[in-house]
């Protein structure tokens, strides 16, 4: 009788833990240009790299940004004051912001 109670209790605890596990079938949220990257570019790269800006590279457009993301990442990862550092005359982007750009690349530079 004690064995049955023990097995029942063990089974109940096991089922509770199984029911509390994270569902690995949930899709991971992917970074996209429109939702995540464009707002960064508009806020951080204006007035030069947006429509009407002096620089011909327009980061408020998907295709140019996608095509130059490696260069963009190189520039924003440089030390402030280093040659080619971006944003020019600005401060280094927060690491969380740079992480979003890196994740966009890892996720496949989705629009």
N, C-alpha and C positions, 0 to 999 in steps of 0.2 A: 504494500500500500504506500509506504514512504517513497519507494522507487517511482511509482506512478506520479505522485505529487511532485517529486523532484523533476521528473521528465516534463510534466505539464508546465511547471514553472519555468524551466529552462526554455522550452518551446515558446512560451508566451513572451519571455524577455527577448529571445532571438527575433520573433516576429515584429516586436516593437522597434528594435534596432534596424531591421530591414526596411520597415516603413518610414523611418526617419532619414534614410540615406538620400543624398543629393541625386537627382535624376540626371545621369550623364547624357541622356538623349536630348537635353535641351540644347538648342543651337547657340553657339557663342555669338555675341553681338559683334558684328564686323564694323570697322571704321570705313566711312565713305567720304568722298570728296564733298558732296553737297551738304551733308549733315554735320561733319566734323572738321574737315580740312579747310574748306572755303572760309568759314568764319575766322579761323586763325589767320589765314592769309590776308583777309580784308582788314582785320584789326592790327596785324603786325607789320604788314608790308606796304601799307598805304603811306604816303600818296604816290610812291614811285612805281610799284608793281601792280597797279590796278588800272582799269579803264580811265583814260585821261591823264595817266601818270607819264612822267618823262621816260621811264625805262620801257623798252619794247617787250620785255618779258612780263606778261600779265598773269599773275597768280590768282586772280579772281575768275579765271577760266580753267576748266578742267584739263583739257589736252595739254596746254603748255606746262601746267603744274605737274601733271603726270610725267611728261617727257623730261622734266628737269629736276625731279624730286631728289635725285642723288646729289646734284649740285646744291640744291636748297639745303639739304641736311648737312652737307659739308660746311656750308657757310654759317648756319646757325649753331653748329657745334664748335666753331672756332672760339678762341678766347676773345673777350671784349678788347677792342683796340688792335687786334691782329689784322694783317692785310686780308681784305676780302670778308671780314666779319659782317654779318647781317643780323639784325637790321642796322644799317649804317647810321651812326650817330645815336643809336638806341642802346638799350640794355639787353643782355642775353635773355632769350626766351626761357621761361620756367621749364625745368626738366619734364614736368608732366605734359607740357605742350609738345615738346620734342618727342616724347614717348608716343603721343597720338600720331605724329607724322611717321614715326618708325612703324607703328602698328598698321597704319594705312598701307605702307609698302608690304609688310608681312601678310596683310589680308588680301593683297592683289591689286592695289590702287583702284578700288571700285569707285564708280561715279556716284 
